[in-house]
Amino acid sequence: LNVKEGYSKYFENLIPLRDLLAFTCEDKDDVQVLFHHLRNVRKFDVNIYSVKPVRSLEFASPPLSAIAKLGFTHFLLDLVEGPLTLINHLCRSKNIHAIPLGSERTRAVSDKVPKNFQLFFTPNHRFHVMTSRYSDESCCEMNEIAGKNLLNISIDNAALENLKIQRAELIRSSDKCRNEQIGIENQIKELEVKINDLDTRKSQIESKFYNVETCKTNLQRQIKLVENLKARFP
């Protein structure tokens, strides 16, 4: 998750620590693989969730204009970026699309916030509105909040995009080298075929040369024999 600078503490006080440190997978098979390597092999005590992949966000925030007069400036959904599947999961499980963030003015008029906003934030406080199940009476719990330094590392999108470009260039360069290697290997194979052919022809020539030498030796032996016979019977 990439939370806008200065707003991480609201998410850190909304999402449990174990969920902040958890792994989220779209593929259930990946969950099993991660569970085996992280929990069984590495003995890491981490949560691993499977979430439904989505193509578009399934949740929308209420009109901010309806509560802007109470000092509200954003919904938490406006303050975070990340994989669409994960953002959609946070909307479903934590209602970040419906939790508004207000100003100090909001704190002063917190009793006028509509009851349908059961959870909202001001710069340094969290408000939780609880309604009795037996009556329409409600009470508002206010707690001071502080950051936990878990989500305050922002992502440099320009640097990230530059790294993606470098990665793509390295992949292209690697593919080019791989293709050149394949071409060289094919040339080597062709040369090996030619060398084998030349070795075969060389062996054939050497065999013929040996036969010629053998015939020559036999012929010389017969000539010498004839000459000896002539010397004995002039």
N, C-alpha and C positions, 0 to 999 in steps of 0.2 A: 504494500500500500504506500502511496505517496500522498501524505497529508500536507496541506498548505502550511507554510511556516507560521508558527505561533498558535496553531489550533490542535496540536496532537493531544494535549491533555484531556480534551473532551472525549476523544475516542478511547484514551487510556482509562478513563473513569466510567466508560460505558461497556467496553468489551473486557471480559475476564482475562486475567494474565495468561492462563493456559491457552485461551483461544488466540491471543495475540501472538503467542509463540508456536501456534499449531501449523501443520501443513494441510493444504487443501488441494484435493485432486478432483478432476472431472471424470477420470476413468477409474472405475472400481478396482480394476486389476492393479493399477498403480498404487492404490491404497494398500493392497495386500503386500506388494513388493516393498513399499516404504515401511510398513508395519514390521515386516520380517527383519529388514536391515537396521532400522532405527531402534525398535523396541526389543527384538529378540537378540540380534547380533551385537549392536552397539550399546544396548541397555539404556537408551535415552528415554526418559519419562516425558514424552511429548504426545500431544493429541494429533490425530490424523483424520481428516474429514473427507467425505465424498459429497460433492455438490453437483447439482444438475447443470450441465452446460446450457447456456442461453445465447441467442443471437442478438437480442435487444433487451434493454432494461424493462422489467415488468412492473416497476413501481414509479409513481410520480409524486412530487411534493405538493402539498396544498398551496394555494396562492399566498405568497409572502405578504402581499399588499394588505391582506385582511388583518394581519397582526403587526404590521410595521409601526403603527402608531404606539404600540406598547414597547418599542425599542428593539424589536427583533430585526436582525440583519441577514441571517443566513439559516438554511437548514444544513444539518451535518452532511447530507449528501453533496452539497455544493462545495465542500471543503476537502474532498478526498478523490484521488484518482487511483485506478488499478484495473486489473483484469475484470472484464464485464461480469463474468460468472461470479467472482468474489464480491463485487459491489452489489450484485443482485442478491447474493446470499446474506449480506449484511442488512440489506433492506428488509428481507423476509424475517430474519432472526432478531435483529436489533432495531428495526424501524428507523434507520438513520435518515430516511427520506421524510420522516414526520416529526423529527426532533429538532426544534428551532434553537438558535443561539441568539441571545439578546445582549443588551448593554446594561449599564448600571441603572438606567431608567427602568428597565424590565424588572430589576430587583425591587425597585421602589413601588411598582404597581403589579407585583406578582399575583396579588389577589384578584386582579382583573383578567388574568390570562384565561381564555376559554378552557373549560374542563376537559375537552377532548384532547388537549395537549397535556397528557399525564406526566410527561418528562420533558424538561427543557433546561437550558443552561444560560447563565450570565457569565461575564468574564472570569469570575473566580468561584462560582457556586453552581451546585446542581440542585434542581428542584424536582421533587417527586410528589405528584398529586395523587392521593389515595382516597377513594370514595367508599363509604360504608356499603356493604352488601345488603344491609337491612333498611337503609334510608338514603336520601339524597345528600346527606351531609358529607363533606369532604374536608380533608386536612392536607396541608402542604408541608412536606419535610424538606428542609434546606440544609445542605452540607457543603462546607468549603472544600474545594478541590485543588490538587497540585499535580504537576506533571511527573511522570515516572521515567522520562527519558528513554522510552521504547520506540516511539514513532517520530521522534523529532529529527531524524536524519532524512533530509529532503533529497530527492533524486535530481541530478543535473540532467535535464532532458536533452540539452544540446550535446553534452558529453556522451550521453547514452546513444544518441543518434549517430554521433561520430564513431563510436565503437561498433555500432551495427554496420556502418559503411565499411570500416576497416575489416570487419569480419567477412562481409560479402566479398571484398577485394581479395582477402586471403583465400576464401573458398574458390574464387575464380582462378587465382594463381595456382592453387593446389590442383584444380581440375586440369589446368593447362599443363602443369608438370606431369600429372598422371597420364594425360594423353600423349605427351612427348615420350614418356617412359614406355608406354604401350607401343608407340611407333618404333622406338629404338629396339625394344624386345622383338618386334616383328622382323626388323631388319637383321637382327642377330640370328633369328631362326632361319631366315632366307640364306644368310651367309653360311650357317651351319649345314644347310642342305647342300649348298654349292661345294663346301669343303668336303662333305661326305662323298659327293659325286666325284670330286677330284681325287680323293683318297682311293675310291673304287677304281677309277681310271688308272691311277698310278700303280695300284696293285696289279691291274691287268697288264700294264706295260712292263712292269718288273717281271711278271710271270713270263711274258713273251720273250723278254730279254734273257731271262734264265734259260728258256728253251733254246734260244738261238745260241747261247754260250755252250749249252750242253751238246747241241748238234755240231757246233764248231769243234769242240773238244773231241767228240767221237770221230769227226771227219779227219782231224789231224792225226788221231791215233791210227786210223785206217791207212792214211797216206804213208805214215811212217812204216806201217806193217808192209805195205806194198814195196816201199823202197828197200826194206830189209830183204824181202824175198828176191828182188832184182839183184841185190848184191850177192846173194848166195847162189843164184842161178843166172850167171851172166849170159 
